[in-house]
């Protein structure tokens, strides 16, 4: 089973990297882009020892304590039981 | 009285800091290895600059889980003096010993330059030898020094006089130009509510000998030494 964790800056936090990318893609000529926010994406392979509920709880705890800094970032966990 | 300088894998200002404490201000100092779960007999602990654990994930994010940080937290909760310089400041924020976080510099560049910082509070163990409004010339060297916190925390830092250093021009004015990294309210250093834990992005240890271009930074170490001497006398 794989867990996907998306970590993004909170909307209230300025994202200079996203801004630079936004500016770059506009300059290159991509149209219709209103905003770009950059984040982090983690793929975690979970061994079979935990139930899906336990795995989700464990991954969410890890995301909150380690992968994201709750002062500046939000996170979102997806569990993919097919892979 | 004894100073302790923590060594994380990836610390690179540990020896500079040790040198300034032992050779410039002439005080006893020991290294504290990151795997130690005690700060031993140290009376002040310094988390030096560098790139602890490669700064993977976020600056300071992994360092805060190292065994020594449990000891540093316990030491701080007993009123022990803790100072974080650059990466050390980032670690203290990640560890929750100081509020807020250090974001990527607004201009996205790693900045290595001399800057001016103005002393905003002298009622701390780290700045008691300074004058309020005094301007120090000290270097910065960081890619993530853009101080951020929420509105409530900023109001608290301001009203409790916990902003210790602000980036300024040479005359002590807080211009936008003098803010190298986009920090909120030109913040270069803050302390906790109890005023025994302080973090700063500039490097006073790199400005403690005139040979290196400025000796302004050593007043921070002298202040700390004065505080420890007072504490020793009182006990």
Interface residues (C-beta under 8 A of the other chain):
Chain A: X12 X13 X14 X16 X17 X20 X66 X67 X69 X71 X72
Chain B: X57 X58 X61 X65 X93 X94 X99 X100 X101 X103 X104 X105 X106 X107 X108 X148 X149 X150 X182
